[in-house]
Amino acid sequence: MKYIIQQALFVIRFRYGAKFCSLFRKIWFSFLGMKVGKGTVLPKLYVTWPHQVRIGSQCVLEKMISFKFDGIRKPGPCIRIEDHVFIGAGCEFNIRLGIDVGADSLIAAGCRFIDHDHGIEQGTLMRNQHGPEKAIRIGSNVWLGCNVVILKGVDIGDGAVVAAGAVVTKSILPNEIWGGVPAKKIGERK
């Protein structure tokens, strides 16, 4: 009997409780300007400017995802995620210009997306310098392994795969497999 009660409480807490809390998060974030599609459950998130985020339908988001729009308030959204996307725990979107994530993509835990740099000129503190900025685009049906870092200006083609721990500094063509630091082509999907 004790086992059945424990299992029932587990199901209520993690299945139905999460959906119940998600409903209130969706209402709150919608009030603040975020657009969230049908069937997407929102876990606890960190969001600096909710109106800068648009998440499609039937997306799966895990806990502790950070949507950080690193700029002054302007019309949005700049962080655009299409339908049926999986985003793992602890991912960070640190965006100034924009990022597009295509439909049916898989983003494993701990991935980072950064579309800007600091300046490095002598005579001025680096923290006070603005560096280059270029938007990021992730195609459809892309798989990014754990702890992948995608830097400014990268365009990842449809169907590409990036191995865990890679640091991507160059664009990737469709259906290519990349890995390493810095990431290099290691194969192709057949």
C-alpha positions in Angstrom: 0.0 0.0 0.0 2.9 2.4 0.9 4.4 1.8 -2.5 1.2 2.6 -4.4 0.8 5.9 -2.4 4.4 6.9 -3.2 3.9 6.2 -6.9 0.6 8.1 -7.0 2.2 11.1 -5.2 5.1 11.0 -7.7 2.8 11.0 -10.7 0.7 13.8 -9.3 3.7 15.9 -8.4 5.8 15.4 -11.6 3.2 14.9 -14.2 0.1 16.8 -13.2 1.7 19.3 -10.9 4.2 20.4 -13.6 1.3 21.0 -16.1 -0.7 22.9 -13.5 2.3 25.2 -12.6 3.1 25.5 -16.3 -0.4 26.9 -17.0 0.2 29.7 -14.5 3.7 30.4 -16.0 2.2 30.6 -19.5 -0.4 33.1 -18.3 2.2 35.2 -16.5 4.8 35.2 -19.3 2.0 35.8 -21.9 1.0 38.8 -19.9 4.6 40.0 -20.1 4.7 39.5 -23.9 6.2 36.0 -24.4 4.5 33.9 -27.1 4.1 30.2 -26.2 2.5 27.6 -28.6 -0.1 25.0 -27.7 1.1 21.9 -25.9 4.4 23.5 -24.7 4.9 23.0 -21.0 7.0 25.8 -19.3 9.2 24.7 -16.4 11.0 27.2 -14.2 12.9 29.5 -16.5 15.1 32.6 -16.3 13.9 35.2 -18.7 15.2 38.8 -18.8 12.8 40.2 -21.4 9.8 37.8 -22.0 8.6 39.8 -25.0 11.8 38.8 -26.8 11.0 35.0 -26.7 8.7 33.1 -29.0 8.4 29.3 -28.4 6.4 27.1 -30.8 3.8 24.3 -30.2 4.5 20.9 -28.6 8.0 21.9 -27.5 9.7 20.1 -24.5 11.7 22.3 -22.2 13.6 21.1 -19.2 14.4 23.1 -16.0 16.8 25.9 -15.6 16.9 27.3 -19.1 18.0 30.9 -19.4 16.6 33.2 -22.1 18.8 36.3 -21.7 18.2 39.1 -24.1 21.4 41.1 -23.5 20.4 44.4 -24.9 18.2 47.4 -24.3 14.4 47.0 -24.6 13.3 46.9 -28.2 10.4 45.2 -30.0 10.8 41.5 -30.3 11.0 38.6 -30.5 14.7 38.0 -31.1 14.7 34.4 -29.6 12.5 32.3 -32.0 12.0 28.6 -31.4 9.8 26.7 -33.8 7.5 23.7 -33.2 8.5 20.3 -31.7 11.9 21.4 -30.3 13.5 19.8 -27.3 15.7 22.0 -25.1 17.6 20.2 -22.3 18.3 21.4 -18.7 20.6 24.3 -18.1 20.8 25.7 -21.7 21.6 29.4 -22.1 20.5 31.7 -24.9 22.6 34.9 -24.5 21.3 36.9 -27.4 21.6 40.5 -28.5 20.6 40.3 -32.2 18.7 37.1 -32.7 18.6 33.3 -32.8 16.3 31.1 -34.8 15.9 27.4 -33.9 14.2 25.2 -36.6 11.4 22.7 -36.1 12.1 19.2 -34.7 15.6 20.1 -33.4 17.1 18.5 -30.3 19.3 20.6 -28.0 20.9 18.6 -25.2 21.5 19.8 -21.7 24.1 22.6 -21.1 24.2 24.1 -24.6 25.2 27.8 -24.9 24.3 30.2 -27.7 26.1 33.6 -27.7 25.7 36.0 -30.7 28.1 38.8 -29.5 31.5 39.5 -28.2 33.3 42.2 -26.2 35.8 44.6 -27.8 39.5 44.0 -27.0 41.0 47.4 -27.9 43.8 48.8 -25.6 43.1 51.9 -23.5 39.5 51.1 -22.6 38.1 48.5 -20.2 36.9 45.5 -22.1 33.6 45.4 -20.1 32.8 48.9 -21.6 33.5 47.9 -25.2 30.9 46.5 -27.6 32.2 43.9 -29.9 30.9 42.3 -33.1 27.4 40.9 -33.2 25.9 38.4 -35.7 22.7 36.4 -35.4 22.6 32.6 -35.1 20.5 30.2 -37.1 19.9 26.5 -36.2 18.1 24.6 -39.0 15.4 22.0 -38.8 16.0 18.4 -37.5 19.4 19.4 -35.9 20.9 17.5 -33.0 23.3 19.4 -30.7 25.0 17.1 -28.1 25.5 18.1 -24.4 27.5 21.3 -23.6 27.8 22.5 -27.2 28.7 26.2 -27.6 27.5 28.0 -30.6 29.1 31.4 -31.2 28.1 34.5 -33.2 27.2 34.3 -36.9 27.0 30.5 -37.0 24.4 28.9 -39.4 23.8 25.2 -38.8 22.1 23.5 -41.8 19.1 21.2 -41.7 19.8 17.7 -40.4 23.3 18.5 -39.0 24.7 16.9 -35.9 27.2 18.5 -33.5 29.0 16.2 -31.0 29.0 16.9 -27.3 31.4 19.5 -26.0 32.0 21.1 -29.4 32.6 24.8 -29.8 31.1 25.9 -33.1 32.7 29.0 -34.6 31.9 28.3 -38.3 28.7 27.6 -40.2 27.8 23.9 -40.8 26.2 22.6 -44.1 23.1 20.4 -44.0 23.5 16.8 -42.9 27.2 17.2 -41.7 28.5 15.9 -38.5 30.9 18.1 -36.6 32.9 17.8 -33.3 35.8 19.1 -31.4 37.2 22.4 -30.1 37.1 24.3 -32.3 34.5 22.2 -34.1 35.5 20.6 -37.5 33.7 18.3 -39.9 34.1 14.7 -38.9 31.5 13.0 -41.1 28.2 13.2 -42.9 24.8 11.6 -42.3 23.8 9.1 -45.0 
